[in-house]
Amino acid sequence: FQQFSDTGSRKEHVKITSEAKPGFLERLSETSGGMLMGLVTFLLASYLLFTNEGRALRTAKSLDEGLSLVVPLDSIHSISQQNEGSLVHLSGALSTSKPLFDPSYGLSIQAVKLKRDVEMYQWVEYEDSKEYEENGEIKKETKYSYNTEWKSEVVNSRNFDREIGHKNPSAMAVESFTAVSPNVQVGSFVLSKGLVDKIDDFKRLSLSNLEDPHADVTRGGDYFYHSENPRRPEVGDLRVSFFYAGLSGDDPHLGSADKVTVIARQRGDQLVAYHTKSGDVLEILHPGDLSVEEVFQKEHQSNTMKTWALRAAGWLSMFVGISLMTRIFYTLVDWFPVVRDLVNTGLKAFAFCVATSLSLLTISVGWLFYRPLWALLIGLFSVVPIVVARSRVPPKKQQ
């Protein structure tokens, strides 16, 4: 049953739901479903850890290969046929054939990308729940609160617990979009789509030098407001801001064109992806004027960070998977508080040790095809957590 309790304000209310405490068989059935989910999570974690090591080593070898082959260009304004098909390095200012426009707001800019960001003033629902036992039942008390905020996506108020008084429009009258220049160059070289996609360091475009585009649009700061009173917006009002990436021409307010450093394969007057012998693709772009060594150092650092992030994600997924698969032991003893707490602590320690050992073992298998000696060393380390855990067990229990 449901019991509603208003707090006196239409922006907040509390709902209490109750249900009978699940029996042993019902909890055992739920645990069995969790075991299946845990097995799937465990297998996905193993796959992630294994493939991540191969990817990391393959990327490192490709970067080393690229560093040994790259040819620095003497000039970006002349195309040498001697470098046809070679991996080349060049730095220079971005340039585009024509500016990007947004005619709806009378705005234009010489840049690689122009993004229009539209936000609508909407109701947003927040939930704060807590569960407790009372009279043999499990009760859930949920506090719903509502606030008005600027949001880039339409918030579906039909999913609110109480839509009355908190209804949002179903769509925005103005849509967000990103315009991309069809032709981007560095000197005489045309950048491929893959390189253009890497130009994503968006900066807010100041609107202080623009006039209000329409009578029903008001400029305030760096926003265009579709509102009768921007200082006191109503639900459904819009505000529009603009961002740009890759300034490609000198601008009196924004400064000179952005410089980038590119490492890619020369194909005629185009810079495209370079396929290494290791099977990876080199199509690198960084902002600024960087040397060959600086570019490859940044790529190695990025590869290392990605590798460790995926290792952490794989270990965490394996820990969660093992915890779900062993949850049934907790369910079997959860009627006895003291035993239940001890079992819960033991299962977490078990999941931690096994997840750590299996993660190291999986990583070592991933290295086996590339660096056998390192694989053997990591494999030996995988036994350490289990040995440490076993050494803490009293001798009588070991027997």
N, C-alpha and C positions, 0 to 999 in steps of 0.2 A: 504494500500500500504506500501511498505518497502523502506526505504531510508538508504543506507549504506554510512558510512563515515570512511575512513581509517585514522589512526593516523600517518601513515608513517612507522609503524613497523608491521610485520606480526604476532606479538605476541599479538596484541590488536586491536580491532575494535569496532565500535558503530553501533547499529541498532535501527532505530526508526520505530515503528509501530503505526498506528492510526486507530481508529474505531469510528463510530458515537456514541454519548452519548446515553445510553439506555433510552428508554421512561419509563413512569410511570408504565405501565402494565408489561413491561419486568422486571423492578426492583422489582415489587410486586411478580412476579412469582419466581424470584431468592430468595426473602425473604421467600416465602412459602416453598421452598426446604430447606432453612436454618432452618426453624421452625421444620421440620420433623427430620433433623439431630440433632437439639437441644434436641428434645424429646428423641431420642435414647441415646444421651450423658447423659441426666438427669437420665434416667432409669439405665444405666450402672453405673453411679456414686452412685446411691442409693444402688444398689446391692453390689458394692465394699465396701461402708461404712458399710453396714449391716453385710456382711460376714467377713469383717476384724475384727470386734469386737469379733465375735464368735471364730475366729481363734486365736486371741491374748489371750483371756481368756482360751481357751482350751490348748494352748501351755504353758501358765503359770501354769495351774493345772498339766499338764504332767511333767513339770520340778520340781514342788514341790513333786509330787509323786516319781519321779526318785531320788530326793535327799534323800527321806525317805527310799528308798529301796536299794540304791547302796552299793556294798560290795567292799571295797578296797582290792586288792590282795597283799599278803605278798611277793610273788615272781612271776616274769614274765617268769621264766625258768622252772617252774613245773606247771602241770595242775591238779587242785584239782576237783574231781568228786562232791564234796559237793556244788560247785558253778554252777553246770550244770543248765542252764536255767535262772540263776540269772543275774541281771544287775551289771556289775563289772567295777571297775576303776583301770587303770594301766598306768604307764609311763615307757618309755624306748626308746632306739635307734632303728631307722628303719633298717631293713636288707632285702636284696633281694638275690635270689638264683644265679643270674648271671647278668653281666653288660649289659647295653643297647648299641647297636652299630648303627653307620651310616657308612656303608662300602664305600659309595660314597665319603666320605671326610676323611676316616681313623680315625674316632673318636669313642671313647667308654668311658662310665662313669658308675660307680656303683650308680644308683639312681632309684627312683620310676618312674620318668617321664623324657623324653628327647624330647625337642621340636625343630624342625628345622623351622626357619622363613625365608622365601624367599621373597625378595622385587625386583621389577623391576623398572628401570628408565623410567618414562612415562610422557607424556603430561597430564596436568590437566587444566580443564577449570573453570574459575570463572566468576560469573555474578554479576553485580551491576545495579539494575533497579530503575527507578523513574517514576512516572506518573504525568501528568499535563494536564490541559485543555487549548485548543487553538482553536479559531474559531468554538466553539460549538462541538469540537471533543475531545475525550480522547486519548492522545498520551502517549506512553510508550517508554522511552529511555533506552536501555539496553547496558551496556558496557561489552564486553567480553574480558577477558585477559587470557593469556596462560602462563603456567610455567612448567618447568620440575622438577619432584620430585620423590623420592623413595616411592613406594606404595606396600603394601602387597597384594592388590587385583588388578586384571586387570581392567583398566579404559577403558570403551568402547568409543573409539573416534568417532564411528558412530553417537553418540548422540550429538557431538559437533555442535555448530552453524556453524563453519567453520572447516571442517576436513582437508582440503588441507593444508599441511605444519605442521599438528599436528596429524599425524596418529600413533597409538600405535599398537603393536603386539596383536593378538587375544588370545594368551595363553602364559604361562610361560614354558620354557624348563625344569625347575626344580620345583617340587611341595613342599609345606610346609606339615609337618606331625608331629604328636605327638606319640611317642612310650611309652607304659606303661608296666611296669614289670608285668608278669603274677602271681607272687607270692611275696607278701609283708608281712613281719612279724614284730612283736614287741616281742622279746624274743621267746617263743615257740608258740605264738598265731598268726594265719593267719588273716589278715584284709579282710573284705568283700569289694566288689566293691564300695559300698556306702561310706565306710571309705576312700578307696583309692582315690575316686573322690574328697574328701575334701583336699587332699594334692595338693595345687595349688599355693603355694608361689614360683613362678618361679624366678630364678636368672640367669643373663647372664653368659654364660660359656666363660672364657677367652681362646683365641686361640693362645696365645703367645708361648706356648710350642709345637705347632704342625707345621708340615712341609706342604708346598703346595702339595695338593693331586694329582693334574694333571698339565700338562704343560700349559693348557689354563685357569687355576685357580690361582689367586694370593691372598695371604693373606695380609690384611692390617688392623692393629688394631685387633678388634674382629669380622672381616668380612672376608669371602671368596668372592672374586670378579670374576665374569665371564665377564671380560672386558679387552680390550687391554690396556686401560689407566684408572685405577680406579680414578685418580685425575681429569680426564675430561671424565666422563662417557657419553655414547650416549644412545639414546632412544632404549630400548630393552635389555640393559645390566642388569645383575643380581648381587645381593649381598646376601649372606647367613650368618645368625647368628644362634647361638644355645643357648638354655635356659634349665635349669634343675630344678626339684623340688623334694625334699625329698632325700637328699644325704644319701645313705644307706651303706656306707662303708668309712673307713678312707682313705683320699686322701692326698698325700704330698703337693698338691697345694691348695686344697679346704678346708682341715681341717677334723674334725671328723664327724661321721654320725649324722644326725639331730635327735633330740629327740622329741617325741610327747606324748600327753596325750590322752587316749581313754576311753570313757564310752560307753559300748555296752553290749549286751547279750552274755554270754558264751555258745557256742554250740560245745561241744567237744574241739578241739583245734582251733576253729574259733570264731571270734568276729563278730556278726551280729546285725541286727536291733532289738530293744526291743519295743514291742507294749504296750503302757500304757492303763490303764482302761479308760482314757479320750479320747482315739482314736488317739493319736498322736504316732509318732515313735521317739525313742531316739537312735541316732547313731551319737555320738559326737566325734570329733577329733580336737584338738588344738595343735599348735606347742609349744614346751617347756615342762618343768616339772611343772605341776600345781596340786594343791590339789583339792579335790572334791568340796569344797566351791568355789574356784576360777573359776572352770569350769562352775558351775551352775550360778554363778554371771555373767560371760561373756555371757551365753546363755540368761539370763533374760535381759541384756542390749541390746543384738542383737534383741530380741523380741520387746522390747520397741521402738528401733529405726525403725524397720520395721513397727510397728503399726502406729507411727506418720508419717512416710513417706507415707503410704497408706492413712491415714486420710487427709493429705495435698493434695494428688493426687485426692482423692474423692471430697474434697471441691472445688478444682480448676475445675474439670470436671463438677460439679454441677453449678458452677458460669458461665462457658462457655455455658452449656446447657440452662440455664435460659436466658442468654444474647441473644442467638440465637432465642429462642422462643419469646422474646419480641422485637426483632429487627423490626418487622413490624410497630410498633408505630413510630420508627425513620424514616422508609421509607415513611410513610404517611405525614410527615411534613418536609422532607428534602429540599423542595423548599424554605423554609423560614429560612434563616441563623440563626437569633437570637433564634427563637423557636426551631430549630433543635439542637442547642448547649445545650439549657436548657433541652430538652427532652433526649438528649444523656447522660448528667450528671445524670439526674434523673433515667434513666434506669440502669445505672451502679450502682448507690447507691441502687436501688431496688434489683438488682441481687445480690449484696454483702450481704444485710441484709437477703434476703430470702434464699440464699445459706447457710449462716451461721446458720440460724434457722433450716432449714431442715436437715442440716448435723448433728447438735447436736441432733435433734429429732430422726434421723435414728440411730445414735450411741446409744441413750438411749433405743431404741427398741431392738438393738442388745444385750444390757446388761440385758434386762428384764428377759431373761430366766436363767441368771446366778446370777446377783446381783440386785434384784428389787429396793432396796433403792437407790443405785447409779443411776439406770435407772431413777427413779423419780426425783432425784436431777438434772441430766443432762437435763431431759425433761423440768424442770422449767427454766434452763438457756437458753434453746432454744427460749424462749419468749423474752429474754432481748433485742436482736437486734431490734425486731419489736417495742417494747415499747420505746426504745431510739429514733428510727426513728420517731415514732408518737409524741413523746414529743417535737420534734423540729418543728412540724407543728404549725403555728399560730392558735389560738382558732377559728377564723372566718372560716378558711379552714377546720378545724375539723368538724364544724357544717355543 
